């Protein structure tokens, strides 16, 4: 396991102390009192005039591990500069060894039968799952920069938004800027999964992290993760959870395209939510409607019919020197005509009549004149009335 920054380890130690994992209990045993006393004596020896005695005390404190932690933390405030310096050096080593042991225990438990105190596992297992695929993906997060990210989030829950922004920018840098001696990257599926996991419940996610994650979703690592038989279902769950949590209109617009690009069936619910709750407006909402129809079938007819009264102007358009306008209800009508196997030409769609390939571009689903629009919508109502009578 790569060493963690001192800041992260110090924060993690504080987190564990607050949780009652580290430090003396309310009724410490004789053995723990003895260990603590011995650790304090060794901390004093860190300031010895004899070099060998200082080195020996440091080695023994490191071997003691967590029982030495309270004494080492107290040593950070010692008047002796040498004691303070050596305690500051020893603390990350002690914490790193303990964390490495915790992670090793988690990784060794292939069947997931034990209880493990590793950063954010309790939260992850509750919100995402503890099955084999979930454990495998989480295991991949427990290394390198991804582990540092989890430790930072665990230590400072109130600053998760800031931590996610910082980590997402780091991954963006890794993606586009060479690392000396290593070339481009790496950005792993564990990095992306960790961002999806933490970002999936942030109350006010930023546009910055949203754009970075969306960009990563276009990378091969995303497709490979979704296609993986073991972790694919877990990754999909994290992805949809994260997508549903986004509130920025521009990010949501990008995600509507991601659903189409990844052929993400689970993303249909996301698109339905965007349309029903009108998380985006205008042409962005129209694009969500088109993407939903493109990714599904007739099961969403009722949702489209609700939009037939929406006269929001999406803009003016010109194609082959013919000008017109498109309204939201026109987009809904074009999709309904398509789902029912009818001809757009019969309904007089100005631009689709010229080029049927424009059907997935909502700008071009309009009419040259208001009269053509009204005639098309009237024709649809007549068709609906006639077919309801047949039913």
C-alpha positions in Angstrom: 0.0 0.0 0.0 1.3 3.4 -0.9 2.1 5.7 2.0 -0.6 8.3 2.8 0.1 12.0 3.3 0.6 13.0 6.9 -2.4 15.3 6.7 -4.7 12.4 5.8 -3.2 10.0 8.4 -3.5 12.6 11.1 -7.1 13.3 10.2 -7.9 9.6 10.1 -6.3 9.1 13.5 -8.6 11.8 14.9 -11.6 10.1 13.3 -10.7 6.8 14.9 -10.2 8.4 18.3 -13.6 10.1 18.1 -15.1 6.7 17.2 -13.5 5.2 20.3 -11.4 2.8 18.1 -8.1 4.2 19.3 -6.8 5.4 22.7 -7.6 4.2 26.2 -11.0 3.0 27.1 -13.1 4.3 29.9 -11.8 1.5 32.1 -8.4 0.7 30.8 -6.9 -2.7 31.6 -3.6 -3.0 33.4 -1.9 -4.1 30.3 -3.0 -1.0 28.3 -1.9 1.2 31.2 1.4 -0.5 31.3 1.9 -0.1 27.5 0.9 3.6 27.6 3.3 4.2 30.5 6.1 2.4 28.6 5.3 4.4 25.4 5.6 7.7 27.4 9.0 6.6 28.7 10.1 5.8 25.2 8.9 9.2 23.9 11.0 10.9 26.5 14.0 8.8 25.3 13.5 10.3 21.8 15.2 13.4 23.2 18.1 11.6 24.7 21.6 12.9 24.2 22.7 9.5 23.0 21.9 8.9 19.3 21.6 5.1 19.7 19.1 5.5 22.5 17.0 7.9 20.4 17.1 5.4 17.5 16.2 2.5 19.7 13.3 4.3 21.3 11.9 5.2 17.8 12.1 1.6 16.6 10.4 0.3 19.7 7.6 2.9 19.5 7.0 1.9 15.9 6.8 -1.8 16.8 4.3 -1.0 19.5 1.9 0.4 16.9 -1.4 1.9 18.0 -0.8 1.6 21.8 1.9 4.2 21.4 -0.4 6.6 19.5 -1.6 8.7 22.6 2.0 9.1 23.7 3.2 10.1 20.3 0.4 12.7 19.9 1.3 14.2 23.3 4.9 14.3 22.1 3.9 16.7 19.3 3.4 19.3 22.0 6.6 18.6 24.0 9.0 21.5 24.6 11.9 19.5 23.3 12.3 20.1 19.6 13.9 16.7 19.0 11.0 14.9 20.6 8.5 16.9 18.6 10.3 16.2 15.4 10.7 12.5 16.0 7.0 12.1 17.1 5.9 13.8 13.9 8.0 11.4 11.9 6.8 8.3 13.8 3.0 9.1 13.8 2.4 8.5 10.0 4.5 5.3 10.1 2.4 3.9 13.0 -0.9 4.9 11.4 0.2 3.6 8.0 1.1 0.2 9.5 -2.2 -0.1 11.3 -4.2 1.0 8.3 -2.3 -1.5 6.1 -3.1 -4.3 8.6 -6.8 -3.3 8.6 -6.9 -3.4 4.8 -5.0 -6.7 4.6 -7.6 -8.2 6.9 -10.4 -6.9 4.7 -8.8 -8.2 1.5 -8.1 -11.6 3.1 -11.8 -12.0 4.0 -12.9 -13.2 0.6 -16.3 -14.3 1.7 -17.0 -11.1 3.7 -17.8 -12.9 7.0 -15.9 -10.6 9.3 -16.3 -7.0 10.5 -13.7 -4.6 9.2 -12.8 -1.1 10.3 -11.5 0.4 7.0 -12.3 3.9 5.8 -15.9 4.3 4.7 -16.6 0.5 4.4 -19.5 0.7 6.8 -21.1 3.5 4.7 -20.4 1.8 1.4 -21.7 -1.6 2.5 -24.9 0.0 3.7 -25.5 2.2 0.7 -24.1 0.2 -2.1 -23.8 -3.4 -0.9 -21.6 -6.1 0.6 -21.9 -8.8 -2.1 -18.8 -10.2 -3.9 -18.9 -7.6 -6.7 -19.3 -4.7 -4.3 -16.4 -5.9 -2.1 -14.2 -6.4 -5.2 -14.8 -2.8 -6.4 -14.3 -1.4 -2.9 -11.1 -3.4 -2.6 -9.7 -1.7 -5.7 -10.3 1.7 -4.0 -8.1 0.8 -1.0 -4.8 1.8 -2.6 -2.9 4.8 -3.8 -4.5 8.1 -4.3 -8.0 6.6 -4.2 -7.4 5.4 -0.6 -6.1 8.9 0.3 -9.4 10.3 -1.1 -11.5 7.9 1.0 -9.5 8.7 4.1 -9.9 12.4 3.6 -13.7 12.0 3.1 -14.0 9.8 6.2 -12.0 12.3 8.3 -13.9 15.4 7.2 -17.5 14.5 6.1 -18.5 18.2 6.2 -15.9 19.0 3.6 -16.7 16.2 1.2 -17.7 18.7 -1.6 -14.3 20.3 -1.4 -12.5 17.0 -1.2 -14.4 15.7 -4.3 -13.5 18.8 -6.3 -9.9 18.4 -5.4 -9.7 14.7 -6.2 -11.6 15.2 -9.5 -9.2 17.9 -10.6 -6.3 15.6 -9.7 -7.8 12.8 -11.9 -8.4 15.3 -14.7 -4.7 16.3 -14.5 -3.7 12.6 -14.5 -5.8 12.1 -17.6 -4.4 14.9 -19.8 -0.9 15.7 -18.4 2.1 13.3 -18.5 3.6 12.1 -15.3 7.4 12.2 -15.5 8.6 8.7 -16.4 5.1 7.3 -16.6 3.4 9.0 -19.5 -0.3 9.7 -19.5 -2.5 8.7 -16.6 -3.3 6.6 -14.9 -6.9 7.0 -14.0 -8.6 3.8 -12.9 -12.1 2.5 -12.5 -11.5 2.6 -8.8 -10.9 6.4 -9.0 -14.2 6.8 -10.9 -16.1 4.5 -8.7 -14.9 6.4 -5.6 -16.0 9.7 -7.1 -19.4 8.2 -8.0 -19.7 6.8 -4.5 -18.9 9.9 -2.5 -20.5 12.3 -5.0 -23.7 10.3 -5.1 -24.9 11.8 -1.8 -23.3 15.3 -1.7 -26.1 17.8 -1.1 -24.9 20.4 -3.5 -22.5 18.9 -6.1 -20.5 21.4 -8.1 -20.5 21.8 -11.8 -16.7 21.4 -11.7 -16.7 17.9 -10.4 -19.8 17.0 -12.5 -18.0 17.9 -15.7 -14.8 16.0 -14.7 -16.8 12.8 -13.9 -18.9 13.1 -17.0 -15.7 13.4 -19.0 -14.4 10.3 -17.4 -17.6 8.5 -18.3 -16.6 8.9 -22.0 -13.3 7.2 -21.4 -12.7 3.4 -22.1 -12.3 2.7 -18.4 -16.0 3.5 -17.9 -17.2 1.1 -20.7 -14.9 -1.6 -19.4 -16.2 -1.2 -15.9 -19.8 -1.4 -17.1 -19.0 -4.5 -19.1 -17.2 -6.4 -16.4 -19.2 -9.4 -15.2 -18.1 -9.0 -11.6 -18.3 -5.3 -10.8 -20.4 -4.1 -13.7 -23.8 -4.2 -11.8 -22.2 -2.4 -8.9 -20.7 0.2 -11.1 -24.0 0.8 -12.8 -25.7 1.2 -9.4 -23.1 3.8 -8.4 -23.4 5.6 -11.7 -27.2 6.0 -11.7 -27.1 7.0 -8.0 -24.6 9.7 -8.9 -26.5 10.9 -11.9 -29.8 11.2 -10.0 -28.0 13.3 -7.4 -26.8 16.0 -9.9 -28.6 19.4 -9.9 -26.5 21.5 -12.3 -28.4 22.0 -15.5 -25.3 21.8 -17.7 -24.1 18.6 -16.1 -27.6 17.0 -16.5 -27.5 18.0 -20.1 -24.2 16.2 -20.6 -25.6 13.1 -18.7 -28.6 12.9 -21.0 -26.0 12.3 -23.8 -24.0 9.9 -21.6 -27.1 7.7 -21.3 -27.3 7.4 -25.0 -23.5 7.1 -25.5 -23.2 4.2 -23.0 -26.5 2.6 -24.0 -27.3 2.7 -20.3 -30.6 1.0 -19.8 -30.6 1.9 -16.1 -30.3 5.6 -17.3 -33.9 5.6 -18.5 -35.1 6.2 -14.9 -32.7 9.1 -14.8 -34.1 10.6 -18.0 -37.7 10.1 -16.7 -36.8 12.0 -13.6 -35.3 14.8 -15.6 -38.4 15.1 -17.7 -41.0 14.8 -14.9 -39.2 17.1 -12.5 -38.2 19.4 -15.4 -34.6 19.6 -14.0 -33.6 21.2 -17.3 -35.6 23.6 -19.5 -36.0 24.4 -23.2 -33.9 22.6 -25.7 -32.2 20.7 -22.9 -35.5 19.2 -21.8 -36.3 18.4 -25.4 -33.0 16.5 -25.8 -33.8 14.5 -22.7 -37.2 13.5 -24.3 -35.5 12.5 -27.6 -32.9 10.4 -25.7 -35.5 8.7 -23.6 -37.4 7.6 -26.7 -34.3 6.6 -28.5 -33.3 4.4 -25.5 -36.7 2.8 -24.9 -40.2 2.2 -26.4 -43.9 2.8 -26.1 -44.0 2.5 -22.3 -43.4 6.3 -22.1 -46.3 7.4 -24.3 -48.2 8.8 -21.3 -45.2 10.9 -20.3 -44.9 12.3 -23.8 -48.6 13.1 -24.0 -48.3 15.3 -20.9 -45.9 17.5 -23.0 -48.4 18.1 -25.9 -49.7 21.2 -24.2 -46.3 22.7 -23.6 -45.9 25.6 -26.1 -42.4 26.6 -24.9 -40.5 28.0 -27.9 -37.2 26.1 -28.4 -36.0 28.4 -31.1 -36.0 29.3 -34.7 -34.4 26.9 -37.2 -33.4 26.9 -40.9 -32.7 23.9 -43.1 -32.2 24.0 -46.9 -33.3 27.7 -46.9 -36.6 26.8 -45.2 -37.2 28.6 -41.9 -39.5 27.6 -39.0 -39.8 27.3 -35.3 -39.9 24.4 -32.9 -42.0 24.1 -29.7 -41.8 21.6 -26.9 -45.1 20.1 -27.9 -43.7 19.5 -31.4 -40.9 17.4 -30.1 -43.4 15.3 -28.0 -45.6 14.9 -31.1 -42.7 13.8 -33.3 -41.7 11.2 -30.8 -45.3 9.9 -30.4 -45.7 9.6 -34.2 -42.4 7.7 -34.3 -43.4 5.3 -31.4 -46.7 4.5 -33.1 -45.1 3.7 -36.4 -46.7 6.6 -38.3 -45.2 8.9 -41.0 -43.8 12.3 -40.0 -44.4 13.3 -43.6 -48.1 12.7 -43.2 -48.1 15.1 -40.2 -46.3 17.8 -42.2 -43.2 18.1 -40.1 -41.3 20.6 -42.2 -37.7 19.5 -41.7 -38.3 15.8 -41.1 -40.0 15.7 -44.5 -36.8 16.8 -46.1 -34.5 14.6 -44.1 -35.7 11.8 -41.7 -32.2 11.6 -40.2 -33.0 14.8 -38.3 -35.4 13.0 -36.1 -33.0 12.8 -33.1 -32.1 16.5 -33.3 -34.9 18.3 -31.4 -34.2 21.6 -33.0 -35.5 20.3 -36.4 -38.8 18.8 -35.1 -40.8 21.9 -35.8 -42.9 23.5 -38.5 -42.6 26.3 -41.0 -45.9 28.0 -40.0 -48.3 28.0 -37.1 -51.0 26.6 -39.4 -48.9 23.5 -40.2 -48.3 23.0 -36.4 -52.0 23.3 -35.5 -53.0 20.9 -38.3 -50.4 18.3 -37.2 -51.6 18.4 -33.5 -55.2 18.2 -34.6 -54.4 15.2 -36.8 -52.8 13.5 -33.7 -55.9 14.1 -31.5 -58.1 12.7 -34.2 -55.9 9.6 -34.5 -56.0 9.1 -30.7 -59.7 9.5 -30.6 -60.3 7.1 -33.4 -58.0 4.4 -31.9 -59.4 4.8 -28.4 -62.8 4.0 -29.9 -61.4 0.9 -31.5 -59.9 -0.2 -28.2 
